[in-house]
Amino acid sequence: MQTEKNLNSPARVRLAALFDEASYKEIGSYVMEKNAPAGVVSAYGYVNGNPVYAFAQDQSAENAAVGAAQAEKIAKVYDLAAKTGVPVVGIYDSNGAFMDGTAASLNAYSTMMSKVSALSGVVPQIAVVAGPCAGSAAMLACAADFVVMAEDAELYLTPSCGKGSAKDAAANGIAALIAEDDKAAIAQARTLINLLPVNNMATVPCMEYDAPAAASGKDLEALVASVTDAGSAVELGAAYAGAAYTALATVCGSTVGIAATNKTADKLTEADCVKLARFARTCDAFSIPLITFVDTLGFDGNAETEAAGAVRALARLAGSYAEATTAKISVITGKAVGPVFVALAGKGSNADFAYALEDAYIAPLAPEAAVEFLWHDQLAGAENLAAKRTELAKEYTETLASAMSAAQLGCVDEIVAAADLRAVISAGLAMLEGKRVTNLPKKHSNFPF
């Protein structure tokens, strides 16, 4: 029977990389599983000065096979985190459960899943997938707030599907961040811990910062860089959903969430709505202020997407924003057309402040469609139809659909010059710091899935 700890095991090396100065305290280091050390190392320590609990599956012990003892060690971590309000980092690297033909392994996974679910939205949970993560373990990892994967790691439900790479996980929205190797993945987890509150009752972190350089260009990347502190933005889910952008960053040293549209496409798909809704709910769970930049022609709908019930995704997005009680600032940076304005910036989104840049376009229809609907009689008698349509679309954009028109109607609170946007957002966030809102009593919302 093995009784000595393998101090150079991959699990302990990874925990040393996670914790400050490679210093941590183990929990249950002598627990055995079927005459061998339980295939997980559980511990606590500090990450960037923040208390953190963590576990790392240990391939050097029976290939980190999951059994009752491993499950109980991991459950202990979650129980302690629940009592103390401290984040949890799970490092996954296991070939699966002990296979003895009984339901024992299912019970082990059930124990862990109950703990993960109970703590969801209470303390931040980060899953680092450093090796194989399959079946029920994949379900556990995906239940975390953020999944970080090493490039050579695998995450899948069934091995026969042939789709379990980090690239696949990023493309389908499971992995928020992909790293070159396990060491880089753990470094990314450290960065996330630094940006997140320790629990749902704590304030967001506040740190030293450098002001951004003067903005150059009008694309989304330049916009985000002009508002957030220099080098602070960490984009999440970059490979998933082409139009939506989500990131954690700091503004004047305090953590914020940044959600935006029109990253690479001017209309939102169902995946974009899912990505934005999930991010809004994550920010709301931990009272992270949410800044939303809106520039979209609306939902990318067609006969096929309508038949598939894509409206569910937009309803879920609208509901997620409306329900969120964290501080919310929306900025119309380009076009805000139809239901997407309602979901992300209108009164239904419950934004605390809704701003518009000077050249913003806010309307129920795109310019061409609005012209056809409002001024069809003028188009009917035009000698040059294309030129007349362009002329009327310009007139509509500058009048009825302008930022000034929206402000006069009370659809936005103020019109802001792009150069002043950081100062306006910073002031708004400062005033919203003490926001306290309670929703109607209920178990949970019932958005359409």
C-alpha positions as CSV (number, residue, x, y, z in Angstrom):
1,M,0.0,0.0,0.0
2,Q,1.4,3.4,-1.0
3,T,1.5,5.9,1.9
4,E,4.0,8.6,0.7
5,K,2.8,11.6,-1.2
6,N,4.1,12.1,-4.8
7,L,5.4,15.7,-4.3
8,N,6.2,15.9,-8.0
9,S,2.9,14.7,-9.4
10,P,1.3,16.8,-12.1
11,A,-1.5,17.7,-9.8
12,R,0.8,19.2,-7.1
13,V,2.9,21.0,-9.8
14,R,-0.3,22.6,-11.1
15,L,-1.5,23.6,-7.7
16,A,1.9,25.2,-7.0
17,A,1.5,27.2,-10.3
18,L,-1.9,28.3,-9.2
19,F,-1.2,29.6,-5.7
20,D,1.0,32.5,-4.7
21,E,4.7,31.6,-4.2
22,A,3.8,28.0,-4.9
23,S,2.5,27.8,-1.3
24,Y,-0.7,25.9,-0.3
25,K,-2.1,23.6,2.3
26,E,-3.4,20.2,1.4
27,I,-6.7,18.7,2.7
28,G,-7.0,15.0,3.2
29,S,-3.7,14.2,1.6
30,Y,-3.6,10.6,3.0
31,V,-7.1,9.6,1.9
32,M,-7.0,6.2,0.1
33,E,-9.1,4.9,-2.8
34,K,-9.0,1.1,-3.4
35,N,-5.6,0.7,-1.7
36,A,-4.1,3.6,-3.6
37,P,-4.1,7.4,-2.9
38,A,-7.3,9.0,-4.0
39,G,-6.8,10.5,-7.4
40,V,-7.1,14.1,-6.5
41,V,-5.2,16.7,-4.5
42,S,-7.3,19.2,-2.7
43,A,-5.9,22.3,-1.1
44,Y,-6.3,26.0,-0.1
45,G,-4.1,29.0,-0.4
46,Y,-4.0,32.5,-1.9
47,V,-4.1,33.6,-5.6
48,N,-3.0,37.2,-6.0
49,G,-3.7,37.6,-2.3
50,N,-7.2,36.2,-2.6
51,P,-8.2,33.1,-0.6
52,V,-9.0,30.2,-2.9
53,Y,-9.9,26.5,-2.6
54,A,-8.8,24.2,-5.3
55,F,-8.6,20.6,-6.4
56,A,-6.4,19.0,-9.1
57,Q,-7.0,15.5,-10.4
58,D,-3.8,13.4,-10.0
59,Q,-2.9,11.2,-13.0
60,S,-0.1,9.7,-11.0
61,A,-2.6,8.0,-8.7
62,E,-4.6,5.3,-10.7
63,N,-4.9,7.7,-13.7
64,A,-7.0,9.9,-11.4
65,A,-9.9,7.4,-11.6
66,V,-12.9,8.8,-9.9
67,G,-14.4,7.0,-7.0
68,A,-16.2,7.7,-3.7
69,A,-13.0,8.9,-1.9
70,Q,-12.2,11.4,-4.7
71,A,-15.7,12.6,-4.7
72,E,-15.7,13.2,-1.0
73,K,-12.4,15.1,-1.1
74,I,-13.8,17.4,-3.8
75,A,-17.1,17.7,-1.9
76,K,-15.2,18.8,1.2
77,V,-13.6,21.6,-0.9
78,Y,-17.0,22.8,-1.9
79,D,-18.4,22.6,1.6
80,L,-15.5,24.7,2.9
81,A,-16.0,27.2,0.1
82,A,-19.7,27.5,0.9
83,K,-18.9,28.2,4.6
84,T,-16.3,30.8,3.9
85,G,-17.5,32.4,0.6
86,V,-14.3,31.6,-1.3
87,P,-13.8,30.9,-5.0
88,V,-13.1,27.3,-6.2
89,V,-10.7,26.3,-9.0
90,G,-11.0,22.7,-10.3
91,I,-8.2,21.3,-12.4
92,Y,-9.5,18.4,-14.4
93,D,-7.3,15.6,-15.7
94,S,-8.8,12.1,-15.4
95,N,-9.4,9.1,-17.7
96,G,-12.8,8.6,-16.0
97,A,-14.3,6.7,-13.1
98,F,-13.4,3.4,-11.6
99,M,-15.3,0.8,-13.7
100,D,-16.5,-2.1,-11.5
101,G,-19.8,-2.5,-13.2
102,T,-21.8,-1.0,-10.3
103,A,-23.5,2.4,-9.9
104,A,-20.9,3.5,-7.4
105,S,-19.2,5.9,-9.8
106,L,-22.5,7.4,-10.7
107,N,-23.1,8.1,-7.0
108,A,-19.7,9.7,-6.8
109,Y,-20.4,12.1,-9.7
110,S,-23.8,12.8,-8.3
111,T,-22.2,13.9,-5.0
112,M,-19.9,16.3,-6.8
113,M,-22.6,17.7,-9.1
114,S,-24.9,18.5,-6.2
115,K,-22.0,20.6,-4.6
116,V,-21.2,22.4,-7.8
117,S,-24.8,23.2,-8.4
118,A,-25.5,24.4,-4.9
119,L,-22.5,26.8,-5.0
120,S,-23.3,28.2,-8.5
121,G,-23.8,31.9,-8.3
122,V,-22.5,32.0,-4.7
123,V,-18.8,31.9,-5.3
124,P,-16.9,32.0,-8.6
125,Q,-16.1,28.6,-10.0
126,I,-13.3,28.1,-12.6
127,A,-12.7,24.8,-14.3
128,V,-9.2,24.3,-15.8
129,V,-9.2,21.4,-18.2
130,A,-5.6,20.3,-18.3
131,G,-6.1,16.8,-19.8
132,P,-8.9,14.3,-20.4
133,C,-12.3,15.4,-19.1
134,A,-15.0,13.1,-20.2
135,G,-18.6,12.0,-19.5
136,S,-19.9,13.1,-16.1
137,A,-16.7,15.0,-15.4
138,A,-17.3,17.1,-18.6
139,M,-20.7,18.0,-17.2
140,L,-19.1,19.1,-13.9
141,A,-16.5,21.2,-15.6
142,C,-19.1,22.9,-17.8
143,A,-21.2,23.8,-14.8
144,A,-18.4,26.2,-13.7
145,D,-18.7,29.9,-14.4
146,F,-15.7,29.8,-16.7
147,V,-13.9,26.9,-18.4
148,V,-10.3,27.4,-19.4
149,M,-8.7,24.7,-21.5
150,A,-5.2,23.8,-22.5
151,E,-4.8,23.3,-26.3
152,D,-4.1,19.6,-26.0
153,A,-6.8,18.9,-23.5
154,E,-10.0,17.0,-24.3
155,L,-13.6,17.6,-23.1
156,Y,-16.5,15.4,-24.3
157,L,-19.5,13.4,-23.2
158,T,-18.8,10.3,-25.4
159,P,-15.5,9.3,-27.0
160,S,-17.1,8.0,-30.1
161,C,-18.3,11.4,-31.3
162,G,-14.7,12.5,-32.3
163,K,-15.3,16.0,-31.1
164,G,-13.6,16.8,-27.9
165,S,-10.7,19.2,-28.6
166,A,-10.2,22.6,-27.0
167,K,-10.8,24.1,-30.4
168,D,-14.2,22.4,-30.6
169,A,-15.0,23.5,-27.0
170,A,-14.2,27.1,-27.9
171,A,-16.2,27.1,-31.1
172,N,-19.4,25.8,-29.4
173,G,-19.1,28.2,-26.4
174,I,-18.1,25.8,-23.7
175,A,-14.5,27.0,-23.2
176,A,-14.2,30.7,-22.4
177,L,-10.4,30.7,-22.8
178,I,-7.9,28.5,-24.6
179,A,-4.2,28.4,-23.5
180,E,-1.1,26.9,-25.1
181,D,-0.6,24.4,-22.2
182,D,-1.7,23.6,-18.7
183,K,0.7,26.1,-17.2
184,A,-0.7,28.9,-19.3
185,A,-4.3,27.8,-18.6
186,I,-3.6,28.1,-14.8
187,A,-2.1,31.6,-15.4
188,Q,-5.4,32.5,-17.1
189,A,-7.3,31.2,-14.2
190,R,-5.2,33.4,-11.9
191,T,-6.1,36.4,-14.1
192,L,-9.8,35.6,-13.8
193,I,-9.6,35.2,-10.0
194,N,-8.0,38.7,-9.8
195,L,-10.9,40.2,-11.7
196,L,-13.8,38.4,-9.9
197,P,-15.3,39.2,-6.5
198,V,-14.6,36.5,-3.9
199,N,-18.4,35.8,-3.6
200,N,-21.8,37.1,-4.5
201,M,-22.0,39.3,-1.4
202,A,-18.6,40.9,-1.9
203,T,-17.8,44.1,-3.8
204,V,-15.9,43.9,-7.1
205,P,-12.1,44.1,-6.9
206,C,-10.4,47.5,-7.1
207,M,-6.8,47.8,-8.2
208,E,-4.2,50.1,-9.6
209,Y,-4.7,51.0,-13.2
210,D,-3.3,52.8,-16.2
211,A,-5.5,55.1,-18.2
212,P,-6.1,54.0,-21.8
213,A,-4.3,55.6,-24.7
214,A,-6.2,58.0,-27.0
215,A,-8.6,56.0,-29.1
216,S,-7.8,55.5,-32.7
217,G,-10.4,54.0,-35.1
218,K,-14.1,53.3,-34.6
219,D,-14.2,49.5,-34.5
220,L,-15.2,47.5,-31.5
221,E,-11.7,46.8,-30.4
222,A,-10.8,50.5,-30.4
223,L,-14.0,51.4,-28.6
224,V,-13.4,48.9,-25.8
225,A,-9.8,50.0,-25.5
226,S,-10.9,53.7,-25.2
227,V,-13.2,53.0,-22.3
228,T,-11.4,50.3,-20.2
229,D,-8.1,50.6,-18.4
230,A,-5.0,50.0,-20.5
231,G,-4.5,46.3,-21.1
232,S,-7.2,45.2,-18.7
233,A,-9.8,43.6,-21.1
234,V,-9.9,39.8,-21.1
235,E,-12.1,38.6,-23.9
236,L,-14.2,35.5,-23.1
237,G,-15.6,33.1,-25.6
238,A,-13.8,34.8,-28.5
239,A,-14.3,31.8,-30.9
240,Y,-18.0,31.5,-30.2
241,A,-20.8,33.5,-31.9
242,G,-19.5,35.9,-34.5
243,A,-21.4,39.1,-33.6
244,A,-21.3,39.1,-29.8
245,Y,-18.3,40.2,-27.7
246,T,-17.9,39.6,-24.0
247,A,-15.0,40.5,-21.7
248,L,-14.0,41.2,-18.1
249,A,-12.0,44.4,-17.7
250,T,-11.5,47.3,-15.3
251,V,-12.6,50.9,-15.5
252,C,-10.8,53.2,-13.2
253,G,-9.5,50.1,-11.4
254,S,-12.8,48.4,-10.7
255,T,-14.0,45.3,-12.5
256,V,-16.7,45.5,-15.1
257,G,-18.3,43.3,-17.7
258,I,-18.2,44.4,-21.3
259,A,-20.9,43.1,-23.7
260,A,-21.1,44.3,-27.2
261,T,-22.5,43.5,-30.6
262,N,-21.2,43.8,-34.2
263,K,-17.9,42.1,-33.5
264,T,-17.7,40.5,-37.0
265,A,-21.4,40.6,-38.1
266,D,-24.1,43.3,-38.0
267,K,-26.9,40.9,-37.0
268,L,-27.3,38.6,-34.0
269,T,-27.8,34.9,-34.3
270,E,-29.2,32.5,-31.8
271,A,-25.7,31.7,-30.6
272,D,-24.9,35.4,-30.1
273,C,-28.1,35.8,-27.9
274,V,-27.1,32.8,-25.9
275,K,-23.6,34.1,-25.3
276,L,-24.8,37.6,-24.3
277,A,-27.5,36.2,-22.0
278,R,-25.1,33.8,-20.2
279,F,-22.6,36.6,-19.7
280,A,-25.2,39.0,-18.3
281,R,-26.4,36.4,-15.8
282,T,-22.8,35.7,-14.8
283,C,-22.2,39.4,-14.2
284,D,-25.4,39.8,-12.3
285,A,-24.7,36.8,-10.1
286,F,-21.6,38.5,-8.7
287,S,-22.9,42.1,-9.0
288,I,-20.3,43.0,-11.6
289,P,-21.4,46.2,-13.4
290,L,-22.4,45.5,-17.0
291,I,-21.6,47.9,-19.8
292,T,-23.3,47.1,-23.1
293,F,-22.3,48.6,-26.5
294,V,-25.1,48.2,-29.0
295,D,-24.5,48.3,-32.7
296,T,-26.7,45.9,-34.6
297,L,-29.4,45.7,-37.3
298,G,-31.3,43.2,-35.2
299,F,-31.7,39.5,-35.2
300,D,-30.5,37.5,-38.2
301,G,-33.9,35.8,-38.8
302,N,-35.1,33.9,-41.8
303,A,-37.7,31.2,-42.5
304,E,-35.4,28.5,-41.2
305,T,-34.5,30.2,-37.9
306,E,-38.1,31.2,-37.3
307,A,-39.2,27.6,-37.8
308,A,-36.5,26.5,-35.3
309,G,-37.9,28.8,-32.7
310,A,-35.1,31.3,-32.6
311,V,-37.3,33.8,-30.9
312,R,-36.6,31.8,-27.7
313,A,-33.0,33.0,-27.7
314,L,-33.9,36.6,-28.1
315,A,-36.6,36.3,-25.4
316,R,-34.0,34.7,-23.1
317,L,-31.6,37.5,-23.8
318,A,-34.2,40.2,-23.0
319,G,-35.3,38.3,-19.9
320,S,-31.7,38.0,-18.7
321,Y,-31.1,41.7,-19.0
322,A,-34.4,42.7,-17.5
323,E,-33.9,40.5,-14.5
324,A,-30.4,41.5,-13.8
325,T,-30.1,43.9,-10.8
326,T,-26.4,44.7,-11.1
327,A,-25.5,48.2,-12.3
328,K,-26.1,48.4,-16.1
329,I,-25.1,51.0,-18.6
330,S,-26.0,50.7,-22.2
331,V,-24.5,52.7,-25.0
332,I,-25.8,52.9,-28.6
333,T,-22.6,53.2,-30.5
334,G,-24.1,52.6,-34.0
335,K,-27.4,51.1,-35.0
336,A,-30.0,49.8,-32.6
337,V,-32.9,48.3,-34.6
338,G,-36.1,46.7,-33.4
339,P,-36.3,44.0,-30.7
340,V,-32.6,44.1,-30.0
341,F,-32.8,47.7,-28.7
342,V,-35.7,46.6,-26.5
343,A,-33.6,43.7,-25.1
344,L,-30.2,45.5,-24.6
345,A,-30.9,49.2,-24.1
346,G,-34.6,50.0,-23.9
347,K,-36.6,50.5,-20.7
348,G,-37.4,46.8,-20.8
349,S,-33.7,46.0,-20.2
350,N,-33.8,48.0,-17.0
351,A,-30.6,49.8,-17.9
352,D,-29.7,52.4,-15.2
353,F,-28.3,54.7,-17.9
354,A,-28.8,54.5,-21.6
355,Y,-26.6,56.7,-23.7
356,A,-26.2,57.2,-27.4
357,L,-23.2,58.4,-29.4
358,E,-24.0,61.5,-31.6
359,D,-24.3,59.5,-34.9
360,A,-26.4,56.6,-33.4
361,Y,-29.3,55.2,-35.3
362,I,-32.3,54.1,-33.1
363,A,-35.4,52.9,-34.8
364,P,-37.9,50.0,-35.2
365,L,-36.7,49.3,-38.8
366,A,-33.6,49.4,-40.8
367,P,-33.4,52.6,-43.0
368,E,-34.4,50.9,-46.3
369,A,-37.4,49.1,-44.7
370,A,-38.5,52.2,-42.9
371,V,-38.5,54.2,-46.1
372,E,-40.6,51.6,-47.9
373,F,-43.1,51.6,-45.1
374,L,-43.3,55.4,-44.3
375,W,-42.7,57.0,-47.7
376,H,-43.7,54.4,-50.3
377,D,-45.8,57.1,-52.2
378,Q,-42.6,59.2,-52.7
379,L,-40.7,56.1,-54.0
380,A,-43.6,55.2,-56.4
381,G,-43.3,58.4,-58.4
382,A,-39.5,58.7,-58.4
383,E,-37.6,58.9,-61.8
384,N,-34.5,57.3,-60.2
385,L,-35.8,54.9,-57.7
386,A,-32.4,53.9,-56.2
387,A,-31.3,57.6,-55.8
388,K,-34.6,58.5,-54.2
389,R,-34.4,55.5,-51.8
390,T,-30.9,56.6,-50.8
391,E,-32.0,60.2,-50.3
392,L,-35.0,59.2,-48.1
393,A,-33.0,56.7,-46.1
394,K,-30.5,59.5,-45.3
395,E,-33.3,61.8,-44.3
396,Y,-34.8,59.1,-42.1
397,T,-31.5,58.4,-40.4
398,E,-30.9,62.1,-39.7
399,T,-34.4,62.8,-38.4
400,L,-36.8,60.2,-37.0
401,A,-34.1,57.6,-36.3
402,S,-31.4,60.0,-35.0
403,A,-30.0,60.0,-31.5
404,M,-31.5,63.4,-30.9
405,S,-35.0,62.1,-31.8
406,A,-34.5,59.2,-29.4
407,A,-33.3,61.5,-26.6
408,Q,-36.3,63.8,-27.1
409,L,-38.6,60.8,-26.8
410,G,-36.9,59.7,-23.6
411,C,-35.6,56.5,-25.2
412,V,-32.0,57.3,-24.2
413,D,-30.9,59.5,-21.3
414,E,-28.2,61.5,-22.9
415,I,-26.2,61.9,-26.1
416,V,-22.5,61.5,-25.6
417,A,-19.5,62.4,-27.7
418,A,-17.2,59.5,-28.3
419,A,-14.3,61.3,-26.7
420,D,-16.2,61.8,-23.5
421,L,-17.5,58.2,-23.2
422,R,-15.0,56.9,-20.7
423,A,-15.6,59.9,-18.4
424,V,-19.4,59.5,-18.6
425,I,-19.3,55.8,-18.0
426,S,-16.9,56.2,-15.1
427,A,-19.1,58.8,-13.5
428,G,-22.1,56.6,-14.0
429,L,-20.5,53.6,-12.4
430,A,-19.4,55.7,-9.4
431,M,-23.0,56.9,-8.9
432,L,-24.3,53.3,-9.2
433,E,-21.9,51.8,-6.7
434,G,-24.5,51.7,-4.0
435,K,-27.3,50.3,-6.2
436,R,-29.7,48.0,-4.2
437,V,-32.6,46.4,-6.0
438,T,-34.7,43.4,-5.1
439,N,-36.8,41.5,-7.6
440,L,-40.2,40.1,-6.8
441,P,-40.0,37.0,-4.6
442,K,-39.8,33.8,-6.7
443,K,-37.7,30.6,-6.9
444,H,-36.3,31.6,-10.3
445,S,-37.2,33.0,-13.6
446,N,-38.8,30.7,-16.3
447,F,-37.2,31.9,-19.5
448,P,-37.8,29.7,-22.6
449,F,-35.1,27.2,-23.3
